[in-house]
Amino acid sequence: MNKKKRIKILMADDDPDDRFMAEEALQEARLANELYLVEDGQELMDFLLHQGAYSDSEKAPKPGLILLDLNMPRKSGREALEEIKAHPELRSIPVVVLTTSKAEEDVLRTYNLGVNSFITKPVSFEGLVDVMRALSHYWFEIVSLPEFEAN
């Protein structure tokens, strides 16, 4: 088993309350991971490809894990997932869908697009803390992830 690593997490979610709760849940779970937040699929792709407001790769480092909401404006999580998994430099980044959807169609479609895990957002803060702890344990302690350079 790997020892715990500080992995950069990039979360794409259009709901400011969900973004805030995720930050708080990471802190409550005492996880030392750096969390970067974007508001939709277009901003996610700009971050990953160092475009627009994210042209400085020091402010937009390559994440070790992406938490992705499905239903967002401008570019949906499904569209962003498809682009990420089609891009040679991005496809190895693990993507975890974290969404309110429980639809079997969403589960099947995102796995077909290459998602690594599908999690329905818990309704309580305590549930979200538990999810963050479980994600941390699994992705940062158990599995082996590719090493990404700082930029």
N, C-alpha and C positions, 0 to 999 in steps of 0.2 A: 504494500500500500504506500502511496506517495505521502510525504508529509505535506501539511497544509501550505498552499502557495497563495500569494496575493495576486489574484487574477482580476483584470479589468473587466467589468460588466457594463454592457451598453443596453439600456432599456429604451424601447420605443413604445410609447403609450400616449394617446391624445388626451387622456383624462388627468388633469393636474392633481386631483385627489389620489388617484392610483399611483402616480409617480411619487408623491409625498409619502404615501403609506409604504411604498417599497423602500424608500430611503430609511424611514423610521424602522421598518421591520429588519433591515440589514443591521442597523445600529442595535436594536433590541436583541438580535440574535448574536451580537458581539462578533460580527464578521468584519474583517479588516479590508475587504475588497473595495477597490475604487469603483464608484458607480457613476456612469455618465448617462445623461438623460436627453432624449430627443422626443419631439411631439408627433411625428408622423413618419410614414414610410419614405417620403422624399427626403426629409431631414436625416433619416437613418442612412440612406444611400449617400447623401452628401458627406456625412461624417465618415463613413467607411471608405469613400473614394477621394477624400480630402478636397472637396469642391465647395465653392461659395464661402460661407462663414466658417467652414472647417478646413480651409486650405493649409493651415498650420498643423502639421502632423503631431506636434508636441501637445496641442490642445485637443487633438482627436486621435489618440493612439489606437492601434489595432486591438480590439477587445479579445478576450479569451472566451467570452460567452455573450450571446445576445438573448435578451428577454424581449419577446415580440408579441404585441397585441395584434389581433387580426383586423379589427374594424377601426380604421383611422381615415381621416380626410386626406386629400391630395393623392396619396399612394397608399393602398391598403397593405396590411401585413402580409397578405398572400402574394401580392405583386412584388413586394420587397424580398420576401423569401425566395421567390422564383429567380429574381435577379442575383441574389447572394449565392444561391446554389449553382447558378450558371456561370459565375465569375471565377476564373481560375485562382485568383489571389484571395478570394473570400470564402470559397466553398468549404474549406476545412474548419471554419469557425463554427462551433456548436451553436445551434439556434433552438431555444426553448420557447414554444408558444405559451404565453401566459394570458389567458383571455377569459371573458365571461361566457363565451360560447360553450355549450355542451352538445352541439349538433354533431351527430355521427358523420355527416357530410364534411364538416370542417376538419374533424380528426383525420378522416381518410384522405382528404385532399391535401392537407399539410404534410402528412407522412409521404404521400406520393411526390410532393415537391421537395422532399429531403429534410424535413424538420427532424431534430434529434429527440425531442420530447414534446408532449402536449399536456398542459396543465390548465384546468379550469380554476380561475381565481377564486380563492376562498372568500366567504362573505364576511368573516370576522378578521380583526387585526391579528388576533392570536393565531388564527389559521394561516395568515400570510407569513407571520414569523416562523411558524413550523415549516412552511414551504421553503422559505429562504434558507433555513437551517438544513433541510433535506437537500436542496440544490447545492449548497456549499459542500456538504458532506460527500455527495455523489460526484459532482463535477470537479471539485478541488482537492479531494482526498483519495477517492477510490480510482477513478478513471485516469488514464494517461492522456493528456492533451498535447497538441503540437506546441512547441515553443515559438512564440512570436517575438520578433524584434520590437524594440521600443517604438519604432515608427511605422 
